[in-house]
Amino acid sequence: MLLPPSKLPEVGTTIFSVMTALAQHHGAINLAQGFPDYDVAEGLQDLVTNAIRSGLNQYAPMLGLPVLREAVGSTYKVNPETDVTITPGGTAALTTAILAFVSTGDEVIIFEPAYDSYAPAVLLAGGRVCPVPLLPPNYQPDWSAFARVLSSRTRLVIINSPHNPTGSVWSRTDIDTLAGYLDGTSTLVLSDEVYESITFDGTEHVSVRHVPALNQRSLSVLSFGKMFHVTGWKVGACIAPQKLTEEFRKAHQFVSFSVHTPTQAALATWMTSTSLLAELSEFFQKKRDLFRSALEGSPFTIRQCRGSYFQLLGTERVRRQNESDRMLAERLTIENGVASIPLSPFTSLPGMSDDALRFCFAKKDETLLAAAERLHRVPAV
């Protein structure tokens, strides 16, 4: 039987699955995939157990449980009825937004390196990806390159701050610059803000929701998994003004329809009764600082990290001649017992992998210290 052409001929298995499988096979410490290795708060576990036992086991409303939308509305000062949709994770929200607004031939600007789900979703929608670099070493937007690719065909601009994989954070100046370029256009903004509660050293996260020049043209995506250390629950949210939400929900109802009911109920109660969200930056800054301190004197260069729970380490002194970043990540996993993520799968632009690997520090302190000890033993070249 002849199969139709692939819609994603250049796409293989995501690097997260590849490196996690390699880590498991070799018994390596997994600092590759972005999930915690510490347990969920007992109070939150009790809430979801109680929700299941109380009978909340059937379909939730398509928009999300009212109590969770109300919790989001109260926390983020938006209308829960018209502006909030609960989704099965942040990635599903991003993909749904792209499917809702991107048509065949539309252009989508993506700042690279970028989370690896953006471009395939654009291609599935029939759009064309227009990459713009985030310039190392601090990964700030290249506005000259942005101006060159912005056109009347630009349907959507995707931004991500705090940023995965680099740990950079967009400044208010960057956000205002974006608003200036889009003034007078019909271009929309899809803002991936799943790490919005994780910034360091007094760095401020500026949401598109708080910028009047962008608010009415923007959709922002949140992740409860990132907020409350429950990545396996896959619950997220999309916040957007009413007209954009109406279009988003048209696609959402046929992509997933609804989201796991008992976890929504548990998250709604937890979100309104805990101070953990406000303490998230301090929690992860301690882990970042512990990991960075433990790596001092190692052959790796410790890059700036202003947000998210990812630390880039420069590999200039450990990368062998003609060794790609992916080959290096695989070697460190197999020979040194620490798994990381190379940057090359996050970009289509030449030279943007920039001799660095991404390490997740959302781990127990003892996990981070053990990983750092192993990384100290990597020989310099």
Secondary structure, 3 states (H helix, E strand, C coil): CCCCCCCCCCCCCCHHHHHHHHHHHHCCEECCCCCCCCCCCHHHHHHHHHHHHCCCCCCCCCCCCHHHHHHHHHHHCCCCCCCEEEECCHHHHHHHHHHHHCCCCCEEEEEECCCCCHHHHHHHCCCEEEEEEEECCCCEECHHHHHHHCCCCEEEEEEECCCCCCCCCCCHHHHHHHHHHHCCCCCEEEEECCCCCCECCCCCCCCHHHCHHHHCCEEEEEEHHHHHCCHHHCCEEEECCHHHHHHHHHHHHHHCCCCCHHHHHHHHHHHHHCCHHHHHHHHHHHHHHHHHHHHCCCCCEECCCCECCEEEEECCCCCCCCCCHHHHHHHHHHHHCEECEECHHHCCCCCCCCCEEEEECCCCHHHHHHHHHHHHCCCCC
